[in-house]
Amino acid sequence: MQEVTSEILIERYGLSEKILSGEIKACQKHKWAVQRFFKDVEVLADPDCPYYFDAEAVLDFYEWARQVQTC
């Protein structure tokens, strides 16, 4: 499995923009997911937002979750 880096996250952000613009074809459910993602990013940009996004924590969780074995 590929290691997640900040470069990959930036690439995925760009791919999300292309999905919304129609440059990349996607089903309606994926388009809705991308719209929710961008809405969340917009809310997080507000200085009064009580939430924050910690990319390093996401990467740490991802690395930890990869080690969890399922049945």
N, CA, C, O and CB atoms as a CASP TS submission, in Angstrom:
PFRMAT TS
TARGET T0000
AUTHOR 0000-0000-0000
METHOD Language model
MODEL 1
PARENT N/A
ATOM      1  N   MET     1       0.839  -1.178   0.000  1.00  0.00           N
ATOM      2  CA  MET     1       0.000   0.000   0.000  1.00  0.00           C
ATOM      3  C   MET     1       0.884   1.240   0.000  1.00  0.00           C
ATOM      4  O   MET     1       1.931   1.267   0.647  1.00  0.00           O
ATOM      5  CB  MET     1      -0.954  -0.002   1.213  1.00  0.00           C
ATOM      6  N   GLN     2       0.457   2.263  -0.726  1.00  0.00           N
ATOM      7  CA  GLN     2       1.237   3.482  -0.884  1.00  0.00           C
ATOM      8  C   GLN     2       1.199   4.322   0.392  1.00  0.00           C
ATOM      9  O   GLN     2       0.150   4.461   1.021  1.00  0.00           O
ATOM     10  CB  GLN     2       0.716   4.295  -2.071  1.00  0.00           C
ATOM     11  N   GLU     3       2.342   4.875   0.764  1.00  0.00           N
ATOM     12  CA  GLU     3       2.421   5.741   1.936  1.00  0.00           C
ATOM     13  C   GLU     3       1.760   7.077   1.605  1.00  0.00           C
ATOM     14  O   GLU     3       1.962   7.622   0.520  1.00  0.00           O
ATOM     15  CB  GLU     3       3.902   5.947   2.387  1.00  0.00           C
ATOM     16  N   VAL     4       0.972   7.601   2.541  1.00  0.00           N
ATOM     17  CA  VAL     4       0.300   8.878   2.332  1.00  0.00           C
ATOM     18  C   VAL     4       1.239   9.996   2.758  1.00  0.00           C
ATOM     19  O   VAL     4       1.750   9.997   3.878  1.00  0.00           O
ATOM     20  CB  VAL     4      -1.043   8.947   3.120  1.00  0.00           C
ATOM     21  N   THR     5       1.460  10.945   1.859  1.00  0.00           N
ATOM     22  CA  THR     5       2.310  12.095   2.147  1.00  0.00           C
ATOM     23  C   THR     5       1.526  13.366   1.856  1.00  0.00           C
ATOM     24  O   THR     5       0.444  13.315   1.271  1.00  0.00           O
ATOM     25  CB  THR     5       3.624  12.048   1.313  1.00  0.00           C
ATOM     26  N   SER     6       2.071  14.501   2.265  1.00  0.00           N
ATOM     27  CA  SER     6       1.393  15.767   1.993  1.00  0.00           C
ATOM     28  C   SER     6       1.260  15.996   0.487  1.00  0.00           C
ATOM     29  O   SER     6       0.291  16.605   0.034  1.00  0.00           O
ATOM     30  CB  SER     6       2.154  16.937   2.646  1.00  0.00           C
ATOM     31  N   GLU     7       2.227  15.512  -0.283  1.00  0.00           N
ATOM     32  CA  GLU     7       2.148  15.663  -1.735  1.00  0.00           C
ATOM     33  C   GLU     7       0.947  14.903  -2.300  1.00  0.00           C
ATOM     34  O   GLU     7       0.272  15.382  -3.211  1.00  0.00           O
ATOM     35  CB  GLU     7       3.445  15.170  -2.395  1.00  0.00           C
ATOM     36  N   ILE     8       0.694  13.730  -1.757  1.00  0.00           N
ATOM     37  CA  ILE     8      -0.458  12.939  -2.215  1.00  0.00           C
ATOM     38  C   ILE     8      -1.754  13.640  -1.836  1.00  0.00           C
ATOM     39  O   ILE     8      -2.698  13.669  -2.627  1.00  0.00           O
ATOM     40  CB  ILE     8      -0.424  11.510  -1.612  1.00  0.00           C
ATOM     41  N   LEU     9      -1.810  14.209  -0.629  1.00  0.00           N
ATOM     42  CA  LEU     9      -3.016  14.927  -0.219  1.00  0.00           C
ATOM     43  C   LEU     9      -3.270  16.123  -1.131  1.00  0.00           C
ATOM     44  O   LEU     9      -4.416  16.395  -1.489  1.00  0.00           O
ATOM     45  CB  LEU     9      -2.898  15.389   1.242  1.00  0.00           C
ATOM     46  N   ILE    10      -2.217  16.838  -1.509  1.00  0.00           N
ATOM     47  CA  ILE    10      -2.359  17.974  -2.422  1.00  0.00           C
ATOM     48  C   ILE    10      -2.843  17.490  -3.787  1.00  0.00           C
ATOM     49  O   ILE    10      -3.694  18.125  -4.410  1.00  0.00           O
ATOM     50  CB  ILE    10      -1.017  18.735  -2.564  1.00  0.00           C
ATOM     51  N   GLU    11      -2.301  16.371  -4.243  1.00  0.00           N
ATOM     52  CA  GLU    11      -2.731  15.797  -5.520  1.00  0.00           C
ATOM     53  C   GLU    11      -4.210  15.427  -5.471  1.00  0.00           C
ATOM     54  O   GLU    11      -4.949  15.693  -6.419  1.00  0.00           O
ATOM     55  CB  GLU    11      -1.884  14.558  -5.871  1.00  0.00           C
ATOM     56  N   ARG    12      -4.643  14.817  -4.376  1.00  0.00           N
ATOM     57  CA  ARG    12      -6.050  14.415  -4.241  1.00  0.00           C
ATOM     58  C   ARG    12      -6.969  15.636  -4.209  1.00  0.00           C
ATOM     59  O   ARG    12      -8.086  15.589  -4.723  1.00  0.00           O
ATOM     60  CB  ARG    12      -6.248  13.573  -2.964  1.00  0.00           C
ATOM     61  N   TYR    13      -6.499  16.727  -3.606  1.00  0.00           N
ATOM     62  CA  TYR    13      -7.284  17.961  -3.588  1.00  0.00           C
ATOM     63  C   TYR    13      -7.500  18.439  -5.024  1.00  0.00           C
ATOM     64  O   TYR    13      -8.600  18.841  -5.402  1.00  0.00           O
ATOM     65  CB  TYR    13      -6.574  19.063  -2.738  1.00  0.00           C
ATOM     66  N   GLY    14      -6.425  18.388  -5.816  1.00  0.00           N
ATOM     67  CA  GLY    14      -6.526  18.782  -7.219  1.00  0.00           C
ATOM     68  C   GLY    14      -7.473  17.886  -7.999  1.00  0.00           C
ATOM     69  O   GLY    14      -8.238  18.361  -8.838  1.00  0.00           O
ATOM     70  N   LEU    15      -7.419  16.594  -7.722  1.00  0.00           N
ATOM     71  CA  LEU    15      -8.339  15.663  -8.387  1.00  0.00           C
ATOM     72  C   LEU    15      -9.782  15.972  -8.004  1.00  0.00           C
ATOM     73  O   LEU    15     -10.683  15.875  -8.837  1.00  0.00           O
ATOM     74  CB  LEU    15      -7.992  14.202  -8.023  1.00  0.00           C
ATOM     75  N   SER    16     -10.001  16.342  -6.751  1.00  0.00           N
ATOM     76  CA  SER    16     -11.348  16.703  -6.300  1.00  0.00           C
ATOM     77  C   SER    16     -11.860  17.924  -7.054  1.00  0.00           C
ATOM     78  O   SER    16     -13.031  17.979  -7.430  1.00  0.00           O
ATOM     79  CB  SER    16     -11.357  16.973  -4.786  1.00  0.00           C
ATOM     80  N   GLU    17     -10.987  18.903  -7.275  1.00  0.00           N
ATOM     81  CA  GLU    17     -11.380  20.088  -8.042  1.00  0.00           C
ATOM     82  C   GLU    17     -11.773  19.702  -9.465  1.00  0.00           C
ATOM     83  O   GLU    17     -12.731  20.243 -10.019  1.00  0.00           O
ATOM     84  CB  GLU    17     -10.234  21.119  -8.068  1.00  0.00           C
ATOM     85  N   LYS    18     -11.038  18.772 -10.049  1.00  0.00           N
ATOM     86  CA  LYS    18     -11.333  18.340 -11.417  1.00  0.00           C
ATOM     87  C   LYS    18     -12.645  17.573 -11.487  1.00  0.00           C
ATOM     88  O   LYS    18     -13.339  17.631 -12.502  1.00  0.00           O
ATOM     89  CB  LYS    18     -10.197  17.474 -11.958  1.00  0.00           C
ATOM     90  N   ILE    19     -12.997  16.855 -10.425  1.00  0.00           N
ATOM     91  CA  ILE    19     -14.288  16.156 -10.386  1.00  0.00           C
ATOM     92  C   ILE    19     -15.419  17.172 -10.384  1.00  0.00           C
ATOM     93  O   ILE    19     -16.396  17.021 -11.116  1.00  0.00           O
ATOM     94  CB  ILE    19     -14.386  15.232  -9.141  1.00  0.00           C
ATOM     95  N   LEU    20     -15.286  18.215  -9.553  1.00  0.00           N
ATOM     96  CA  LEU    20     -16.347  19.221  -9.497  1.00  0.00           C
ATOM     97  C   LEU    20     -16.482  19.987 -10.806  1.00  0.00           C
ATOM     98  O   LEU    20     -17.591  20.345 -11.203  1.00  0.00           O
ATOM     99  CB  LEU    20     -16.083  20.192  -8.364  1.00  0.00           C
ATOM    100  N   SER    21     -15.372  20.238 -11.473  1.00  0.00           N
ATOM    101  CA  SER    21     -15.422  21.001 -12.729  1.00  0.00           C
ATOM    102  C   SER    21     -15.935  20.152 -13.890  1.00  0.00           C
ATOM    103  O   SER    21     -16.301  20.687 -14.937  1.00  0.00           O
ATOM    104  CB  SER    21     -14.035  21.551 -13.067  1.00  0.00           C
ATOM    105  N   GLY    22     -15.964  18.833 -13.707  1.00  0.00           N
ATOM    106  CA  GLY    22     -16.409  17.943 -14.768  1.00  0.00           C
ATOM    107  C   GLY    22     -15.280  17.441 -15.647  1.00  0.00           C
ATOM    108  O   GLY    22     -15.500  16.656 -16.569  1.00  0.00           O
ATOM    109  N   GLU    23     -14.063  17.901 -15.357  1.00  0.00           N
ATOM    110  CA  GLU    23     -12.906  17.442 -16.133  1.00  0.00           C
ATOM    111  C   GLU    23     -12.677  15.944 -15.935  1.00  0.00           C
ATOM    112  O   GLU    23     -12.259  15.242 -16.856  1.00  0.00           O
ATOM    113  CB  GLU    23     -11.641  18.228 -15.733  1.00  0.00           C
ATOM    114  N   ILE    24     -12.957  15.464 -14.723  1.00  0.00           N
ATOM    115  CA  ILE    24     -12.905  14.032 -14.425  1.00  0.00           C
ATOM    116  C   ILE    24     -14.338  13.565 -14.201  1.00  0.00           C
ATOM    117  O   ILE    24     -15.065  14.140 -13.392  1.00  0.00           O
ATOM    118  CB  ILE    24     -11.995  13.727 -13.165  1.00  0.00           C
ATOM    119  N   LYS    25     -14.735  12.533 -14.913  1.00  0.00           N
ATOM    120  CA  LYS    25     -16.086  11.999 -14.752  1.00  0.00           C
ATOM    121  C   LYS    25     -16.175  11.218 -13.448  1.00  0.00           C
ATOM    122  O   LYS    25     -15.256  10.488 -13.078  1.00  0.00           O
ATOM    123  CB  LYS    25     -16.473  11.100 -15.954  1.00  0.00           C
ATOM    124  N   ALA    26     -17.304  11.388 -12.759  1.00  0.00           N
ATOM    125  CA  ALA    26     -17.534  10.679 -11.499  1.00  0.00           C
ATOM    126  C   ALA    26     -19.035  10.513 -11.307  1.00  0.00           C
ATOM    127  O   ALA    26     -19.833  11.281 -11.845  1.00  0.00           O
ATOM    128  CB  ALA    26     -16.897  11.443 -10.291  1.00  0.00           C
ATOM    129  N   CYS    27     -19.405   9.503 -10.536  1.00  0.00           N
ATOM    130  CA  CYS    27     -20.824   9.282 -10.250  1.00  0.00           C
ATOM    131  C   CYS    27     -21.322  10.358  -9.277  1.00  0.00           C
ATOM    132  O   CYS    27     -20.532  11.079  -8.668  1.00  0.00           O
ATOM    133  CB  CYS    27     -21.057   7.853  -9.659  1.00  0.00           C
ATOM    134  N   GLN    28     -22.629  10.445  -9.150  1.00  0.00           N
ATOM    135  CA  GLN    28     -23.234  11.482  -8.309  1.00  0.00           C
ATOM    136  C   GLN    28     -22.793  11.369  -6.851  1.00  0.00           C
ATOM    137  O   GLN    28     -22.564  12.389  -6.202  1.00  0.00           O
ATOM    138  CB  GLN    28     -24.753  11.402  -8.393  1.00  0.00           C
ATOM    139  N   LYS    29     -22.670  10.160  -6.329  1.00  0.00           N
ATOM    140  CA  LYS    29     -22.267   9.994  -4.928  1.00  0.00           C
ATOM    141  C   LYS    29     -20.863  10.535  -4.688  1.00  0.00           C
ATOM    142  O   LYS    29     -20.602  11.135  -3.645  1.00  0.00           O
ATOM    143  CB  LYS    29     -22.332   8.517  -4.525  1.00  0.00           C
ATOM    144  N   HIS    30     -19.953  10.330  -5.644  1.00  0.00           N
ATOM    145  CA  HIS    30     -18.601  10.869  -5.498  1.00  0.00           C
ATOM    146  C   HIS    30     -18.616  12.388  -5.584  1.00  0.00           C
ATOM    147  O   HIS    30     -17.881  13.059  -4.859  1.00  0.00           O
ATOM    148  CB  HIS    30     -17.668  10.288  -6.570  1.00  0.00           C
ATOM    149  N   LYS    31     -19.441  12.926  -6.455  1.00  0.00           N
ATOM    150  CA  LYS    31     -19.559  14.386  -6.565  1.00  0.00           C
ATOM    151  C   LYS    31     -20.078  14.971  -5.257  1.00  0.00           C
ATOM    152  O   LYS    31     -19.587  16.005  -4.803  1.00  0.00           O
ATOM    153  CB  LYS    31     -20.495  14.775  -7.736  1.00  0.00           C
ATOM    154  N   TRP    32     -21.061  14.324  -4.650  1.00  0.00           N
ATOM    155  CA  TRP    32     -21.577  14.799  -3.367  1.00  0.00           C
ATOM    156  C   TRP    32     -20.503  14.748  -2.285  1.00  0.00           C
ATOM    157  O   TRP    32     -20.394  15.659  -1.464  1.00  0.00           O
ATOM    158  CB  TRP    32     -22.789  13.967  -2.940  1.00  0.00           C
ATOM    159  N   ALA    33     -19.717  13.684  -2.290  1.00  0.00           N
ATOM    160  CA  ALA    33     -18.636  13.559  -1.304  1.00  0.00           C
ATOM    161  C   ALA    33     -17.615  14.681  -1.479  1.00  0.00           C
ATOM    162  O   ALA    33     -17.133  15.246  -0.498  1.00  0.00           O
ATOM    163  CB  ALA    33     -17.943  12.183  -1.429  1.00  0.00           C
ATOM    164  N   VAL    34     -17.292  14.998  -2.717  1.00  0.00           N
ATOM    165  CA  VAL    34     -16.342  16.082  -2.985  1.00  0.00           C
ATOM    166  C   VAL    34     -16.938  17.422  -2.550  1.00  0.00           C
ATOM    167  O   VAL    34     -16.232  18.260  -1.990  1.00  0.00           O
ATOM    168  CB  VAL    34     -15.964  16.122  -4.491  1.00  0.00           C
ATOM    169  N   GLN    35     -18.222  17.628  -2.802  1.00  0.00           N
ATOM    170  CA  GLN    35     -18.875  18.863  -2.374  1.00  0.00           C
ATOM    171  C   GLN    35     -18.843  18.999  -0.854  1.00  0.00           C
ATOM    172  O   GLN    35     -18.586  20.084  -0.331  1.00  0.00           O
ATOM    173  CB  GLN    35     -20.322  18.905  -2.877  1.00  0.00           C
ATOM    174  N   ARG    36     -19.105  17.895  -0.141  1.00  0.00           N
ATOM    175  CA  ARG    36     -19.029  17.928   1.330  1.00  0.00           C
ATOM    176  C   ARG    36     -17.618  18.257   1.790  1.00  0.00           C
ATOM    177  O   ARG    36     -17.427  19.029   2.731  1.00  0.00           O
ATOM    178  CB  ARG    36     -19.476  16.579   1.931  1.00  0.00           C
ATOM    179  N   PHE    37     -16.628  17.668   1.123  1.00  0.00           N
ATOM    180  CA  PHE    37     -15.236  17.917   1.469  1.00  0.00           C
ATOM    181  C   PHE    37     -14.906  19.400   1.338  1.00  0.00           C
ATOM    182  O   PHE    37     -14.323  19.987   2.250  1.00  0.00           O
ATOM    183  CB  PHE    37     -14.305  17.083   0.580  1.00  0.00           C
ATOM    184  N   PHE    38     -15.275  20.016   0.204  1.00  0.00           N
ATOM    185  CA  PHE    38     -14.973  21.431   0.002  1.00  0.00           C
ATOM    186  C   PHE    38     -15.757  22.318   0.968  1.00  0.00           C
ATOM    187  O   PHE    38     -15.256  23.353   1.406  1.00  0.00           O
ATOM    188  CB  PHE    38     -15.278  21.834  -1.437  1.00  0.00           C
ATOM    189  N   LYS    39     -16.988  21.916   1.301  1.00  0.00           N
ATOM    190  CA  LYS    39     -17.764  22.679   2.282  1.00  0.00           C
ATOM    191  C   LYS    39     -17.067  22.629   3.640  1.00  0.00           C
ATOM    192  O   LYS    39     -16.979  23.645   4.329  1.00  0.00           O
ATOM    193  CB  LYS    39     -19.215  22.127   2.392  1.00  0.00           C
ATOM    194  N   ASP    40     -16.576  21.464   4.023  1.00  0.00           N
ATOM    195  CA  ASP    40     -15.852  21.326   5.289  1.00  0.00           C
ATOM    196  C   ASP    40     -14.588  22.178   5.296  1.00  0.00           C
ATOM    197  O   ASP    40     -14.272  22.815   6.301  1.00  0.00           O
ATOM    198  CB  ASP    40     -15.496  19.857   5.543  1.00  0.00           C
ATOM    199  N   VAL    41     -13.868  22.192   4.186  1.00  0.00           N
ATOM    200  CA  VAL    41     -12.649  23.007   4.091  1.00  0.00           C
ATOM    201  C   VAL    41     -12.996  24.481   4.255  1.00  0.00           C
ATOM    202  O   VAL    41     -12.272  25.221   4.921  1.00  0.00           O
ATOM    203  CB  VAL    41     -11.928  22.770   2.736  1.00  0.00           C
ATOM    204  N   GLU    42     -14.101  24.909   3.649  1.00  0.00           N
ATOM    205  CA  GLU    42     -14.534  26.304   3.753  1.00  0.00           C
ATOM    206  C   GLU    42     -14.888  26.665   5.193  1.00  0.00           C
ATOM    207  O   GLU    42     -14.515  27.735   5.675  1.00  0.00           O
ATOM    208  CB  GLU    42     -15.737  26.559   2.836  1.00  0.00           C
ATOM    209  N   VAL    43     -15.598  25.786   5.875  1.00  0.00           N
ATOM    210  CA  VAL    43     -15.973  26.033   7.270  1.00  0.00           C
ATOM    211  C   VAL    43     -14.729  26.126   8.148  1.00  0.00           C
ATOM    212  O   VAL    43     -14.660  26.967   9.044  1.00  0.00           O
ATOM    213  CB  VAL    43     -16.910  24.921   7.788  1.00  0.00           C
ATOM    214  N   LEU    44     -13.756  25.270   7.894  1.00  0.00           N
ATOM    215  CA  LEU    44     -12.530  25.275   8.690  1.00  0.00           C
ATOM    216  C   LEU    44     -11.710  26.544   8.490  1.00  0.00           C
ATOM    217  O   LEU    44     -10.892  26.888   9.344  1.00  0.00           O
ATOM    218  CB  LEU    44     -11.688  24.068   8.347  1.00  0.00           C
ATOM    219  N   ALA    45     -11.914  27.245   7.377  1.00  0.00           N
ATOM    220  CA  ALA    45     -11.173  28.481   7.109  1.00  0.00           C
ATOM    221  C   ALA    45     -11.674  29.642   7.967  1.00  0.00           C
ATOM    222  O   ALA    45     -10.973  30.641   8.126  1.00  0.00           O
ATOM    223  CB  ALA    45     -11.279  28.847   5.631  1.00  0.00           C
ATOM    224  N   ASP    46     -12.873  29.518   8.515  1.00  0.00           N
ATOM    225  CA  ASP    46     -13.440  30.568   9.362  1.00  0.00           C
ATOM    226  C   ASP    46     -12.709  30.592  10.699  1.00  0.00           C
ATOM    227  O   ASP    46     -12.635  29.564  11.371  1.00  0.00           O
ATOM    228  CB  ASP    46     -14.964  30.349   9.576  1.00  0.00           C
ATOM    229  N   PRO    47     -12.163  31.751  11.103  1.00  0.00           N
ATOM    230  CA  PRO    47     -11.415  31.819  12.366  1.00  0.00           C
ATOM    231  C   PRO    47     -12.271  31.494  13.598  1.00  0.00           C
ATOM    232  O   PRO    47     -11.736  31.109  14.637  1.00  0.00           O
ATOM    233  CB  PRO    47     -10.816  33.200  12.525  1.00  0.00           C
ATOM    234  N   ASP    48     -13.590  31.648  13.487  1.00  0.00           N
ATOM    235  CA  ASP    48     -14.479  31.349  14.612  1.00  0.00           C
ATOM    236  C   ASP    48     -14.887  29.880  14.670  1.00  0.00           C
ATOM    237  O   ASP    48     -15.611  29.473  15.578  1.00  0.00           O
ATOM    238  CB  ASP    48     -15.716  32.212  14.530  1.00  0.00           C
ATOM    239  N   CYS    49     -14.438  29.102  13.729  1.00  0.00           N
ATOM    240  CA  CYS    49     -14.778  27.678  13.701  1.00  0.00           C
ATOM    241  C   CYS    49     -14.146  26.978  14.904  1.00  0.00           C
ATOM    242  O   CYS    49     -12.945  27.112  15.137  1.00  0.00           O
ATOM    243  CB  CYS    49     -14.302  27.019  12.371  1.00  0.00           C
ATOM    244  N   PRO    50     -14.950  26.231  15.671  1.00  0.00           N
ATOM    245  CA  PRO    50     -14.396  25.564  16.852  1.00  0.00           C
ATOM    246  C   PRO    50     -13.586  24.309  16.515  1.00  0.00           C
ATOM    247  O   PRO    50     -12.995  23.700  17.406  1.00  0.00           O
ATOM    248  CB  PRO    50     -15.515  25.196  17.796  1.00  0.00           C
ATOM    249  N   TYR    51     -13.553  23.924  15.257  1.00  0.00           N
ATOM    250  CA  TYR    51     -12.847  22.719  14.841  1.00  0.00           C
ATOM    251  C   TYR    51     -11.567  23.093  14.108  1.00  0.00           C
ATOM    252  O   TYR    51     -11.406  24.229  13.660  1.00  0.00           O
ATOM    253  CB  TYR    51     -13.745  21.841  13.949  1.00  0.00           C
ATOM    254  N   TYR    52     -10.677  22.152  13.991  1.00  0.00           N
ATOM    255  CA  TYR    52      -9.451  22.382  13.228  1.00  0.00           C
ATOM    256  C   TYR    52      -9.081  21.099  12.503  1.00  0.00           C
ATOM    257  O   TYR    52      -9.537  20.010  12.853  1.00  0.00           O
ATOM    258  CB  TYR    52      -8.286  22.853  14.153  1.00  0.00           C
ATOM    259  N   PHE    53      -8.254  21.250  11.495  1.00  0.00           N
ATOM    260  CA  PHE    53      -7.790  20.104  10.724  1.00  0.00           C
ATOM    261  C   PHE    53      -6.298  19.973  10.934  1.00  0.00           C
ATOM    262  O   PHE    53      -5.542  20.913  10.691  1.00  0.00           O
ATOM    263  CB  PHE    53      -8.134  20.252   9.211  1.00  0.00           C
ATOM    264  N   ASP    54      -5.878  18.814  11.383  1.00  0.00           N
ATOM    265  CA  ASP    54      -4.461  18.549  11.623  1.00  0.00           C
ATOM    266  C   ASP    54      -4.024  17.453  10.656  1.00  0.00           C
ATOM    267  O   ASP    54      -4.264  16.268  10.892  1.00  0.00           O
ATOM    268  CB  ASP    54      -4.196  18.130  13.120  1.00  0.00           C
ATOM    269  N   ALA    55      -3.381  17.864   9.565  1.00  0.00           N
ATOM    270  CA  ALA    55      -2.979  16.904   8.530  1.00  0.00           C
ATOM    271  C   ALA    55      -2.036  15.852   9.087  1.00  0.00           C
ATOM    272  O   ALA    55      -2.100  14.688   8.692  1.00  0.00           O
ATOM    273  CB  ALA    55      -2.315  17.626   7.359  1.00  0.00           C
ATOM    274  N   GLU    56      -1.166  16.250   9.995  1.00  0.00           N
ATOM    275  CA  GLU    56      -0.223  15.293  10.582  1.00  0.00           C
ATOM    276  C   GLU    56      -0.973  14.222  11.375  1.00  0.00           C
ATOM    277  O   GLU    56      -0.598  13.050  11.346  1.00  0.00           O
ATOM    278  CB  GLU    56       0.793  16.022  11.494  1.00  0.00           C
ATOM    279  N   ALA    57      -2.029  14.624  12.081  1.00  0.00           N
ATOM    280  CA  ALA    57      -2.833  13.658  12.832  1.00  0.00           C
ATOM    281  C   ALA    57      -3.533  12.686  11.881  1.00  0.00           C
ATOM    282  O   ALA    57      -3.662  11.500  12.185  1.00  0.00           O
ATOM    283  CB  ALA    57      -3.871  14.387  13.711  1.00  0.00           C
ATOM    284  N   VAL    58      -3.980  13.186  10.743  1.00  0.00           N
ATOM    285  CA  VAL    58      -4.619  12.317   9.749  1.00  0.00           C
ATOM    286  C   VAL    58      -3.625  11.279   9.250  1.00  0.00           C
ATOM    287  O   VAL    58      -3.945  10.094   9.153  1.00  0.00           O
ATOM    288  CB  VAL    58      -5.170  13.147   8.564  1.00  0.00           C
ATOM    289  N   LEU    59      -2.423  11.731   8.938  1.00  0.00           N
ATOM    290  CA  LEU    59      -1.402  10.805   8.458  1.00  0.00           C
ATOM    291  C   LEU    59      -1.037   9.785   9.529  1.00  0.00           C
ATOM    292  O   LEU    59      -0.847   8.606   9.229  1.00  0.00           O
ATOM    293  CB  LEU    59      -0.155  11.570   8.016  1.00  0.00           C
ATOM    294  N   ASP    60      -0.939  10.238  10.785  1.00  0.00           N
ATOM    295  CA  ASP    60      -0.639   9.313  11.884  1.00  0.00           C
ATOM    296  C   ASP    60      -1.742   8.267  12.028  1.00  0.00           C
ATOM    297  O   ASP    60      -1.462   7.079  12.184  1.00  0.00           O
ATOM    298  CB  ASP    60      -0.464  10.086  13.208  1.00  0.00           C
ATOM    299  N   PHE    61      -3.007   8.718  11.974  1.00  0.00           N
ATOM    300  CA  PHE    61      -4.126   7.788  12.091  1.00  0.00           C
ATOM    301  C   PHE    61      -4.119   6.794  10.931  1.00  0.00           C
ATOM    302  O   PHE    61      -4.339   5.599  11.127  1.00  0.00           O
ATOM    303  CB  PHE    61      -5.462   8.553  12.133  1.00  0.00           C
ATOM    304  N   TYR    62      -3.866   7.293   9.728  1.00  0.00           N
ATOM    305  CA  TYR    62      -3.841   6.428   8.555  1.00  0.00           C
ATOM    306  C   TYR    62      -2.784   5.339   8.715  1.00  0.00           C
ATOM    307  O   TYR    62      -3.045   4.169   8.432  1.00  0.00           O
ATOM    308  CB  TYR    62      -3.573   7.250   7.286  1.00  0.00           C
ATOM    309  N   GLU    63      -1.614   5.717   9.161  1.00  0.00           N
ATOM    310  CA  GLU    63      -0.543   4.737   9.355  1.00  0.00           C
ATOM    311  C   GLU    63      -0.932   3.719  10.431  1.00  0.00           C
ATOM    312  O   GLU    63      -0.668   2.526  10.283  1.00  0.00           O
ATOM    313  CB  GLU    63       0.776   5.445   9.740  1.00  0.00           C
ATOM    314  N   TRP    64      -1.559   4.191  11.513  1.00  0.00           N
ATOM    315  CA  TRP    64      -1.998   3.286  12.577  1.00  0.00           C
ATOM    316  C   TRP    64      -3.085   2.338  12.049  1.00  0.00           C
ATOM    317  O   TRP    64      -3.039   1.135  12.303  1.00  0.00           O
ATOM    318  CB  TRP    64      -2.527   4.092  13.797  1.00  0.00           C
ATOM    319  N   ALA    65      -4.061   2.887  11.313  1.00  0.00           N
ATOM    320  CA  ALA    65      -5.191   2.084  10.837  1.00  0.00           C
ATOM    321  C   ALA    65      -4.740   1.007   9.849  1.00  0.00           C
ATOM    322  O   ALA    65      -5.364  -0.050   9.760  1.00  0.00           O
ATOM    323  CB  ALA    65      -6.239   2.985  10.181  1.00  0.00           C
ATOM    324  N   ARG    66      -3.682   1.262   9.120  1.00  0.00           N
ATOM    325  CA  ARG    66      -3.178   0.261   8.177  1.00  0.00           C
ATOM    326  C   ARG    66      -2.719  -0.995   8.905  1.00  0.00           C
ATOM    327  O   ARG    66      -2.680  -2.076   8.317  1.00  0.00           O
ATOM    328  CB  ARG    66      -2.025   0.838   7.350  1.00  0.00           C
ATOM    329  N   GLN    67      -2.372  -0.861  10.174  1.00  0.00           N
ATOM    330  CA  GLN    67      -1.862  -1.996  10.937  1.00  0.00           C
ATOM    331  C   GLN    67      -2.972  -2.835  11.558  1.00  0.00           C
ATOM    332  O   GLN    67      -2.729  -3.956  12.004  1.00  0.00           O
ATOM    333  CB  GLN    67      -0.934  -1.508  12.019  1.00  0.00           C
ATOM    334  N   VAL    68      -4.191  -2.295  11.589  1.00  0.00           N
ATOM    335  CA  VAL    68      -5.319  -3.003  12.190  1.00  0.00           C
ATOM    336  C   VAL    68      -5.752  -4.121  11.245  1.00  0.00           C
ATOM    337  O   VAL    68      -5.982  -3.889  10.058  1.00  0.00           O
ATOM    338  CB  VAL    68      -6.508  -2.028  12.487  1.00  0.00           C
ATOM    339  N   GLN    69      -5.859  -5.311  11.772  1.00  0.00           N
ATOM    340  CA  GLN    69      -6.267  -6.449  10.954  1.00  0.00           C
ATOM    341  C   GLN    69      -7.758  -6.684  11.137  1.00  0.00           C
ATOM    342  O   GLN    69      -8.281  -6.604  12.249  1.00  0.00           O
ATOM    343  CB  GLN    69      -5.458  -7.724  11.323  1.00  0.00           C
ATOM    344  N   THR    70      -8.429  -6.974  10.039  1.00  0.00           N
ATOM    345  CA  THR    70      -9.853  -7.285  10.104  1.00  0.00           C
ATOM    346  C   THR    70     -10.055  -8.778   9.901  1.00  0.00           C
ATOM    347  O   THR    70      -9.158  -9.484   9.438  1.00  0.00           O
ATOM    348  CB  THR    70     -10.646  -6.477   9.047  1.00  0.00           C
ATOM    349  N   CYS    71     -11.235  -9.243  10.250  1.00  0.00           N
ATOM    350  CA  CYS    71     -11.552 -10.670  10.120  1.00  0.00           C
ATOM    351  C   CYS    71     -11.608 -11.116   8.691  1.00  0.00           C
ATOM    352  O   CYS    71     -11.863 -12.289   8.420  1.00  0.00           O
ATOM    353  CB  CYS    71     -12.856 -10.980  10.783  1.00  0.00           C
TER
END
